[in-house]
Amino acid sequence: MKKSGDDNEINGLPAGTPLEGAVFEIYAYKSGNLIDRFVSGSEGKAVSKPLPLGRYIVKEVQAPQWYKVSDKQLDIEVEFATQIIKQEFLNYSATRERFRLPISYGAMFCLLTRYALRELLREPTTRA
């Protein structure tokens, strides 16, 4: 189950809202090979294909728009054929963050969310 971990100021969704569009991947524990890739639907549910018995790593690789990718990583083991493993992942808003990426020649490039840009434009500026 994929849910919003907080109130999102950009899209207006409250904490606990099921989130659509989160992308998950399952990897074989020993080899690290990608086994499956699946996406959460409108009810926040993401379902993998049936897995053979074994141990796996599950992680979110893409968050829904306006959210940060969860750093949660699951180490799961499928021990019997009819086993169903349920887990909740929370995504927290990325609305107030500024992401800085270095550009060549020492310049800095700043990516802003709409909220951050509005806040930046509200701040008085002084120039030397």
C-alpha positions as CSV (number, residue, x, y, z in Angstrom):
1,M,0.0,0.0,0.0
2,K,1.4,3.4,-1.0
3,K,0.2,6.4,1.0
4,S,1.1,10.1,1.6
5,G,3.1,10.4,4.7
6,D,2.1,14.1,5.3
7,D,-0.2,16.8,4.0
8,N,1.0,17.9,0.6
9,E,0.8,21.7,0.0
10,I,1.0,21.5,-3.8
11,N,-1.6,18.9,-4.6
12,G,-3.7,19.3,-1.4
13,L,-3.7,15.6,-0.5
14,P,-3.9,14.9,3.2
15,A,-1.6,12.5,5.1
16,G,-2.8,8.9,4.6
17,T,-4.1,9.4,1.1
18,P,-3.5,6.4,-1.2
19,L,-1.0,7.4,-3.9
20,E,-1.1,6.3,-7.6
21,G,2.0,6.1,-9.8
22,A,4.7,4.9,-7.4
23,V,7.1,2.5,-9.2
24,F,8.6,-0.5,-7.3
25,E,11.2,-3.1,-8.3
26,I,11.9,-6.5,-6.9
27,Y,15.4,-8.0,-7.0
28,A,16.6,-11.5,-6.3
29,Y,18.5,-11.3,-2.9
30,K,21.6,-13.3,-3.9
31,S,22.1,-12.3,-7.6
32,G,20.6,-8.7,-7.5
33,N,18.8,-9.5,-10.8
34,L,15.6,-7.5,-11.5
35,I,12.6,-9.9,-11.1
36,D,9.6,-7.5,-11.5
37,R,8.7,-3.9,-11.9
38,F,5.2,-2.7,-10.9
39,V,3.2,0.5,-10.3
40,S,0.7,1.5,-7.6
41,G,-2.9,2.1,-8.8
42,S,-5.5,4.6,-7.8
43,E,-6.1,2.8,-4.5
44,G,-2.4,2.9,-3.7
45,K,-2.1,-0.8,-4.2
46,A,0.9,-2.3,-6.0
47,V,0.9,-6.0,-6.8
48,S,3.8,-8.0,-8.2
49,K,3.6,-11.0,-10.5
50,P,3.6,-14.3,-8.6
51,L,7.1,-15.0,-7.2
52,P,8.8,-18.4,-6.8
53,L,9.9,-19.3,-3.3
54,G,13.0,-17.4,-2.3
55,R,14.4,-14.2,-0.8
56,Y,13.9,-10.8,-2.4
57,I,14.6,-7.1,-2.0
58,V,11.8,-4.7,-2.8
59,K,12.3,-0.9,-3.2
60,E,10.6,2.1,-4.6
61,V,12.4,3.5,-7.6
62,Q,10.1,6.3,-8.6
63,A,7.7,8.3,-6.4
64,P,4.4,9.9,-7.5
65,Q,4.6,13.5,-8.6
66,W,5.3,16.0,-5.7
67,Y,6.7,13.3,-3.4
68,K,10.2,12.0,-2.5
69,V,11.1,8.4,-3.2
70,S,10.9,6.3,-0.1
71,D,14.3,5.1,1.2
72,K,12.6,2.1,2.7
73,Q,13.9,-1.2,1.4
74,L,12.3,-4.5,2.2
75,D,14.0,-7.8,2.6
76,I,11.3,-10.4,2.1
77,E,11.2,-14.1,1.9
78,V,8.5,-16.1,0.1
79,E,8.3,-19.3,2.1
80,F,5.1,-21.0,0.7
81,A,3.2,-20.8,-2.6
82,T,0.0,-19.0,-1.3
83,Q,1.9,-16.4,0.8
84,I,0.8,-12.8,0.5
85,I,3.1,-10.1,1.9
86,K,1.5,-6.8,2.6
87,Q,3.6,-3.7,3.5
88,E,2.9,0.0,3.6
89,F,5.2,2.5,2.1
90,L,4.9,6.2,2.9
91,N,6.0,9.1,0.6
92,Y,6.7,12.5,2.1
93,S,6.1,15.8,0.2
94,A,9.0,17.3,-1.8
95,T,7.2,20.6,-1.9
96,R,9.6,22.7,0.2
97,E,12.9,21.3,-1.0
98,R,15.4,22.9,-3.3
99,F,17.6,20.5,-5.2
100,R,21.1,21.8,-6.2
101,L,23.0,20.2,-9.0
102,P,26.6,21.3,-10.0
103,I,27.0,22.6,-13.5
104,S,30.4,23.0,-15.3
105,Y,32.7,26.0,-14.6
106,G,31.7,26.2,-10.9
107,A,28.1,27.5,-11.5
108,M,25.2,26.1,-9.5
109,F,21.8,25.2,-10.9
110,C,18.8,25.3,-8.6
111,L,15.6,23.3,-9.3
112,L,12.6,24.5,-7.4
113,T,9.1,23.1,-6.8
114,R,6.3,25.5,-7.5
115,Y,5.9,26.1,-3.8
116,A,9.6,26.9,-3.3
117,L,9.5,29.3,-6.3
118,R,6.5,31.1,-4.8
119,E,8.3,31.4,-1.5
120,L,11.5,32.6,-3.2
121,L,9.6,35.3,-5.1
122,R,8.0,36.5,-1.9
123,E,11.4,37.1,-0.2
124,P,12.7,40.7,-0.6
125,T,15.9,40.8,-2.6
126,T,18.8,43.1,-2.2
127,R,21.5,43.6,-4.8
128,A,25.0,44.9,-4.2
